[in-house]
Amino acid sequence: MSSVNFVCISIRKHPISEKLFEDFLRTMPDTIYHIKGYIRFTGNPDTLHFQYAYSILSFLLLLH
């Protein structure tokens, strides 16, 4: 039987560089199947919901 691990982290509370975030995701090992959360990028006032699954990244704009 395989084991499943769950980790919850907060990277930062302030906007982050989109390139820095994408670089972070590229470092994920193949054993990471799903990452999701909320993020704001530098220079963009919107909060986005992101999902990263099987090396595919998608964003959804959150409406206020």
C-alpha positions in Angstrom: 0.0 0.0 0.0 1.3 3.4 -0.9 1.6 6.2 1.7 0.1 9.7 1.2 1.7 12.8 2.7 0.1 16.1 3.1 2.0 19.4 3.8 0.5 22.8 4.2 2.9 25.8 4.0 2.6 29.6 3.7 5.3 30.9 1.4 4.6 34.6 2.0 1.9 37.1 2.7 3.1 39.7 0.2 3.0 39.6 -3.6 5.7 37.4 -5.2 7.4 37.5 -8.6 5.6 35.3 -11.1 8.9 34.1 -12.4 10.1 33.2 -8.9 6.9 31.2 -8.4 7.3 29.4 -11.7 10.9 28.6 -10.9 9.8 27.2 -7.6 7.3 24.9 -9.3 9.9 23.6 -11.7 12.0 22.3 -8.7 9.1 20.0 -7.6 10.0 16.3 -7.8 7.9 13.9 -9.8 6.4 12.6 -6.5 4.4 15.9 -6.1 1.1 15.3 -7.7 -1.0 18.3 -6.6 -0.4 21.8 -5.2 -3.1 24.4 -4.8 -3.6 27.7 -3.1 -4.0 31.5 -3.4 -1.3 33.8 -4.7 -0.8 37.4 -5.6 1.9 38.5 -8.1 4.0 41.6 -8.0 2.4 44.4 -10.1 -1.0 42.7 -10.2 -3.6 43.6 -7.5 -5.7 40.5 -8.1 -5.6 37.4 -5.9 -5.5 34.2 -8.0 -6.4 30.6 -7.1 -3.8 28.3 -8.6 -3.6 24.6 -9.1 -0.6 22.6 -10.1 -1.3 19.0 -11.0 0.9 16.6 -13.0 3.2 19.5 -14.1 0.2 21.6 -15.4 -0.3 25.0 -13.8 -3.7 26.8 -14.0 -5.0 30.0 -12.5 -8.5 31.2 -11.6 -9.2 34.9 -10.9 -11.0 35.5 -7.7 -13.8 38.0 -7.9 -14.3 40.3 -4.9 
